[in-house]
Amino acid sequence: MGRLVVSEFVTIDGVFEDPGGGEAFEHGGWAFRFERGEAGDRFKFDELMAADAQLLGRVTYEGFAAAWPKMDGDPFGQKMNAMPKYVVSSTLERADWTNTTILAGDPIESVARIKREVENDVLVAGSGRLVRSLLAARLIDELRMMVFPVVLGAGKRLFESAVPVDFRIVETIETGECATLVLRPR
């Protein structure tokens, strides 16, 4: 049975919107102002290599599908493009990125089934609405937050309107100018 691992870039004030700057958010690109360093790059690489599949909401899927197929020249890009991807969306009609399946029906049941079918991690990035739904359904096995030392004061917050859930910190990792928290539900 696989684990559902949510991995997010967030600011100190909990904003996760547009860390890369491709979404026209007025503060977009905030993650690139800081150095992740070798430790941060290694963490993200190892995290991806340990995953059997990705689970994405529509907005994150559309951003990834526009960018990653052009980046197939290194092991990270090759893995992103080759691995199975599942998209939770009631509006997406086509998914052209290689090995992508749009999940039909109840997304919570679909995600529970995927967890039973894979051996290793199912990785979730971005996808705030999806993450909040998975949190409410108690399907998240691990939450990894790379915290960037910036306060934006505006933007979509990852846990806006989320249900209360207690976590325990199982690891903290200094990743360049950032810190990564690895948490598991209590």
N, C-alpha and C positions, 0 to 999 in steps of 0.2 A: 504494500500500500504506500502510495506517495504522500508527500507532505505539501501543503499549500503554503508557499513562502511569499510574503508581500515585501517588496524591496522598493523604497521610496527615497527620493531626494527631497528634503524639507528645509525650510528656513527655521530660525529660532522661534519665530512666531507662528509656525505651523503651515506656512504657505507651501504648496507643492506645485502650483501652476507654472507652467512654461519655464522649467529650469534651463532649457536649451535655447530659448529665444525664437522659436519658430511659430509661435501662436499669436503674435500681435498683442500680447499682454504688455502694458506700459513698462513693467519692470522685468520683462522676459530676459532670459539669458543670465540670470543671477548666478547660476552654478559655475559659469565659466570665469567668474571674477576670482575664483579661489583655486588653489592648487590641491588636487587630490593626492598627488604624489604616487610613488611606486606602490605603497601599501594600499591606497584606494583603488588603483588600477588592478592590482592583484586580487583584491577582494571582489571587485565586479567581475573579473575574468573567472575566478574560481566559482563564484555564485552561478554564473551562466553555464559553465561546464558541468556543474552538478545537477542541472535541470534536465528533465526529459521533455518538458513542454512549457509553453507560455499561455497564460490566460489574460485576456485584455478586454477592456471596454471599447466601445466603438471609437471614441475620440482618440484614445491612445493608439489603437490599432491603425487608424488612418494616418497619424503622424509617423508611426514606425514603418508602415507599409510604403510611405512616400520616401523615406530616407534609407532604410536598411538594404533594400535590393541593390542599391548603388555601391554598397560597402562590402563587397564579397571577397576582397583581396587579403584578408587576414583571418586567423582562426576565430576571432570574436564575431566578425561579420558572417563568416561561413556558418557558424553554429546558429546565429540569429536567423539566418535565411533558411537553413535546412530543417530545423526542429519543428515539430508540430505546434501549431498555434490555434487557440480557441478564442473566438470572439463572442462576448455576450452583448447582444444588441437585438432590439425589436425593430430597428429601422434599416439596418444594413442589408442590402439585397444581394451584393456580390462581394466576394473576398478574393482578390487576384494574387495576393502575396503567396508564394509557394507554401504548401502544406498548411493552409488555413482552413478551418472549419467554423462556420457560424453556428452557434448553439441555438437550437430551436427548443421550444417548450420552457418548462420551469428552469431558470438558470441555476438555482440552488441544487436541485436534483441532478442537473447535468454536471455541475462541478463536483458534487459528492461522487458521482459515477466515475469521472475522470480520475479523481484521487484514488479510487479503488483499482483502476486499470493501469496506472503508471507505477513504476517501481521507485523512482527517485522524486525530486522536487518538481512541482508545478510553480513556475515563477510568475508573479503578478507585479507589474510596474505601472505607475500612474493610476489611471482608472479609478478615480476617487469614489464615484457612485457605486461602482462594483465592489470596491474594498469595503465600503460602509455596509453593503448588503451581506458580504461574506462575514464581516465582523458580527453583525446581528445574528447570523445563522450559526455562529461559533465554528466556522470552517477553517479559519486561519490557524495554522500550526506555528508559524514563526513570522515575526514582523522585524524587518531590518530597516532602520532609518539612518541614512547618511545625513547628518545635520550640518548645514552650512552656516557659518557665523555671520548672519545678516538678518536684520529685521526689515521687512518691506512695508508693513502697515496696511497692506491691501493685497487682495488676490484670493484665489480659492484655497481654502484650508482643507487639509486632508480629512480631518475628523469633524468637520462641520456637521451638526445634527446627527452625530453617531450615538449609538447606544453605549452605556457605560460598560467597560470590560477591564478587569484587572490583569496586568501583565507583570511578569518578573523579568528583570534584566539578567540575561545569562552571559553576556559578553559586551565589553566596550572596546572599540578598536580605534586608535588614532590613525586617521587616514588623511595624511597631509595636513591641510589647514582645517579639515573637518573631523568630526567624530562620528563613528558609526555605532549605533546601539542595536544589539540583537536581543529581542524580547520574545517571550513565549507566554501564552495565556496561562493564568493560574488555574 
